Structures are given as C-alpha cells and as structure tokens.
Amino acid sequence: MEITKGTRVFITGAGSGIGRSTAIAAADLGARLFLTDINQIGLEQTVALISDKKGEVCMARDMDISQKDKVALFAQEIQKNFGPMDVVMNIAGIALFARIEDMTHEHWKKIIDVNLWGPIHVLESFVPEMIRAKKGHIVNVSSVAGLMGAPWHAAYSASKAGLIGLSEALRFDLKLHRIGITVICPGGVDTSLKNTVEIPGIDKDSPRFQKLKKMFSRHAISPDKVAKQILKAIRKNKFMIITSADVKFIYFCKHYLPPLYRIVMFRISGIMNSMGPKKDENHGV
Ligand SMILES: NC(=O)c1ccc[n+]([C@@H]2O[C@H](COP(=O)([O-])OP(=O)(O)OC[C@H]3O[C@@H](n4cnc5c(N)ncnc54)[C@H](O)[C@@H]3O)[C@@H](O)[C@H]2O)c1
C-alpha cells in the first residue's frame, strides 16, 4: 500500500532511532501520525521535529507497550476519534546481550514483555478494526538475531524469532482481509540502542563497553536508511527485509553453506567471549 496524504499510521518507539526516522519519513509523505514511546522527552522531540516541517501528529502518548491495558486504551481512543489505522508499525524494542549464566529471570521477562508481548498487545488492539476495514499494512521490526541465534542473544533472539514466527503466520491469515505484513530484520543500526543495551557484568563506563560500542558502530547503518527501506517495503508489500549486506551474507550461509556459517558464528562467539565479563565477574544481576 502507498502512504500518501491522510494515511493513518501508528508507530511505537517513535521517540528515538528507527521509530523516529520512520515517523518523520512517513510525515514527509503526508501521513497522519499516531505515535507512542515510553520515553516522553524523546517522543516530544519527535513530535516537535515533525510539527516544524508542518507534518501532522494527531495523537502522541508516552506509554509502556508491555502494559496491555494502556495499549488497549490508547488504541480505543485513537480508533474512536479517527477510525481504523491504515498502517501499524511495531518498532519499539530493547536489547540485552548476556550469557545465560549472567541473566536473572527478570532479564528474560523484561525482554519478552517488551519485544514480544508489546507487539502482541498492539496487534490485539488494532488488527480487529483493520479486518473490519478490509485493508492495511503491519510492520514488525525484528532483528538479525531473530533469523539466527547470535552469541549472547538468547533472550533477545527468542523475542525477535517469536516476532518473525507470528508475522509469518499473520502473513497468510491476514491476506484474506487484504492486510499486508512486513517483518524487518536489521543488522547494526546506529541508534541509541547501543547506549541503552544491557550487558550484565559490564559497566557502561568501562573501556570494554566503549570498545564493544565502537565495534558495533563500525558495521551500523543509519536509522534513516532503515526508515526508507520500511516505507519501500510497505509500498511494494514485501514480506521480509534484511537491512544490511553483511547480515544477508550470513543468512545466505546459514541456509546454503552451513559449515561456513558455523565457522563465522563460532568466530563471532569467540570474539564476544574474549570481550565479555570474566568468570569471576559474573554477577547474575
Ligand atoms: N539498533 C540496532 O542495531 C537494531 C538491530 C536490530 C533490531 N533493532 C530493533 O529496532 C527497533 C528500534 O530500535 P532502535 O535501534 O531504533 O533503538 P532506540 O533505542 O533508538 O529506539 C527504541 C525505542 O523504543 C522505546 N521503548 C523501549 N521500551 C519501550 C516500552 N516498554 N514501551 C514503549 N517504548 C519503548 C525506547 O524508548 C526507544 O525510543 C527495536 O525493536 C530493536 O530491537 C535494532
């Protein structure tokens, strides 16, 4: 479907990174926006950036997507006043890099609550009205970690693979109702996620954290580039988008060159382990 003047677009995670870039790009096309983020200041900044360019934000609310009732209430208000959404984008997410022995139950729960339950709450709240309208498009931002179990990503990979699984199922279920779906699998994207990522056992001010951040940024693309890919995928009704060439290569190897895939992944695992918390630093926090 084409985002044009007046298209109603709902976006989570609009306060930063990919969500912000996508909101601005959709506003540039004339979309009427419904935005949310847990970070009120970030959300207000996005609204200001869009308003400065004469874009239209119909409603914006700071909200935690892992809280089902809050999501349902906001959706009700939006749909009562503006009708069904044309496009719903699940972009908000959090990251945690950790070995299983360094994780508590709370770590697992938080990642699944935000990255998997969050999008489910959004879909539960908006899809029934879209089905009644018999049109629309859904975007779920997963990750390369949803396509392959990257080292140190057990909880994150579980949440993002779950999002791919539900997107695959909905692709067939929602076709009947003329609703398209896109799942985005970014590799590294240069956003504030690299600052907010939790790595139990590694202090954020430590040289090791800074080194990991630098390594990450070397391979990262800009959120604006991902936003462009998202809008193109909606326009062309593409199901899956892998945003970077390096990830496409590893994904290709996983399917067609499994021995090479194993070598690459064990190499990455070795690098991660050499930079991670040493055994006696394991805090299990
Ligand atoms: N940056 C990357 O390298 C990368 C790679 C793969 C996938 N992703 C995915 O892309 C998406 C966007 O991330 P980003 O890179 O733009 O990071 P970001 O941190 O810049 O943006 C994520 C936004 O989600 C919001 N958020 C976090 N928890 C929330 C909650 N409980 N309720 C509502 N909003 C919440 C944050 O406040 C933030 O504004 C995420 O789902 C992330 O997992 C990012």
The ligand as an SDF file (V2000), in Angstrom:
LIG
                    3D

 44 48  0  0  0  0  0  0  0  0999 V2000
   19.8520   -0.5890   16.5030 N   0  0  0  0  0  0  0  0  0  0  0  0
   20.0840   -1.8060   16.0580 C   0  0  0  0  0  0  0  0  0  0  0  0
   21.2350   -2.1520   15.7610 O   0  0  0  0  0  0  0  0  0  0  0  0
   18.9700   -2.7850   15.8750 C   0  0  0  0  0  0  0  0  0  0  0  0
   19.2480   -4.0100   15.2580 C   0  0  0  0  0  0  0  0  0  0  0  0
   18.2440   -4.9330   15.1080 C   0  0  0  0  0  0  0  0  0  0  0  0
   16.9630   -4.6530   15.5350 C   0  0  0  0  0  0  0  0  0  0  0  0
   16.7020   -3.4510   16.1270 N   0  0  0  0  0  0  0  0  0  0  0  0
   15.3360   -3.2100   16.5940 C   0  0  0  0  0  0  0  0  0  0  0  0
   14.9060   -1.9700   16.0800 O   0  0  0  0  0  0  0  0  0  0  0  0
   13.8920   -1.4490   16.9310 C   0  0  0  0  0  0  0  0  0  0  0  0
   14.1540    0.0340   17.1620 C   0  0  0  0  0  0  0  0  0  0  0  0
   15.3530    0.1710   17.8940 O   0  0  0  0  0  0  0  0  0  0  0  0
   16.3680    1.3750   17.6710 P   0  0  0  0  0  0  0  0  0  0  0  0
   17.6260    0.7970   17.1940 O   0  0  0  0  0  0  0  0  0  0  0  0
   15.7210    2.4540   16.9270 O   0  0  0  0  0  0  0  0  0  0  0  0
   16.6470    1.7680   19.2020 O   0  0  0  0  0  0  0  0  0  0  0  0
   16.2460    3.0680   20.0330 P   0  0  0  0  0  0  0  0  0  0  0  0
   16.6480    2.7560   21.4250 O   0  0  0  0  0  0  0  0  0  0  0  0
   16.8220    4.2640   19.3830 O   0  0  0  0  0  0  0  0  0  0  0  0
   14.6570    3.0980   19.9020 O   0  0  0  0  0  0  0  0  0  0  0  0
   13.8290    2.1990   20.5910 C   0  0  0  0  0  0  0  0  0  0  0  0
   12.6910    2.9850   21.1950 C   0  0  0  0  0  0  0  0  0  0  0  0
   11.8140    2.0590   21.8580 O   0  0  0  0  0  0  0  0  0  0  0  0
   11.3790    2.6860   23.0470 C   0  0  0  0  0  0  0  0  0  0  0  0
   10.9490    1.7120   24.0400 N   0  0  0  0  0  0  0  0  0  0  0  0
   11.7340    0.8770   24.7640 C   0  0  0  0  0  0  0  0  0  0  0  0
   10.9900    0.1590   25.6050 N   0  0  0  0  0  0  0  0  0  0  0  0
    9.7080    0.5480   25.4210 C   0  0  0  0  0  0  0  0  0  0  0  0
    8.4850    0.1780   26.0170 C   0  0  0  0  0  0  0  0  0  0  0  0
    8.4250   -0.7430   27.0010 N   0  0  0  0  0  0  0  0  0  0  0  0
    7.3500    0.7700   25.5780 N   0  0  0  0  0  0  0  0  0  0  0  0
    7.3950    1.7030   24.6090 C   0  0  0  0  0  0  0  0  0  0  0  0
    8.5280    2.1100   24.0170 N   0  0  0  0  0  0  0  0  0  0  0  0
    9.6720    1.5360   24.4170 C   0  0  0  0  0  0  0  0  0  0  0  0
   12.5970    3.4600   23.5370 C   0  0  0  0  0  0  0  0  0  0  0  0
   12.2640    4.4680   24.4660 O   0  0  0  0  0  0  0  0  0  0  0  0
   13.1670    3.9760   22.2490 C   0  0  0  0  0  0  0  0  0  0  0  0
   12.6950    5.2790   21.9520 O   0  0  0  0  0  0  0  0  0  0  0  0
   13.9160   -2.3010   18.2070 C   0  0  0  0  0  0  0  0  0  0  0  0
   12.8370   -3.1930   18.1780 O   0  0  0  0  0  0  0  0  0  0  0  0
   15.2200   -3.0350   18.1080 C   0  0  0  0  0  0  0  0  0  0  0  0
   15.1810   -4.2720   18.7670 O   0  0  0  0  0  0  0  0  0  0  0  0
   17.6780   -2.5010   16.2950 C   0  0  0  0  0  0  0  0  0  0  0  0
  1  2  1  0
  2  3  2  0
  2  4  1  0
  4  5  1  0
  4 44  2  0
  5  6  2  0
  6  7  1  0
  7  8  2  0
  8  9  1  0
  8 44  1  0
  9 10  1  0
  9 42  1  0
 10 11  1  0
 11 12  1  0
 11 40  1  0
 12 13  1  0
 13 14  1  0
 14 15  2  0
 14 16  1  0
 14 17  1  0
 17 18  1  0
 18 19  2  0
 18 20  1  0
 18 21  1  0
 21 22  1  0
 22 23  1  0
 23 24  1  0
 23 38  1  0
 24 25  1  0
 25 26  1  0
 25 36  1  0
 26 27  1  0
 26 35  1  0
 27 28  2  0
 28 29  1  0
 29 30  1  0
 29 35  2  0
 30 31  1  0
 30 32  2  0
 32 33  1  0
 33 34  2  0
 34 35  1  0
 36 37  1  0
 36 38  1  0
 38 39  1  0
 40 41  1  0
 40 42  1  0
 42 43  1  0
M  CHG  2   8   1  16  -1
M  END
$$$$
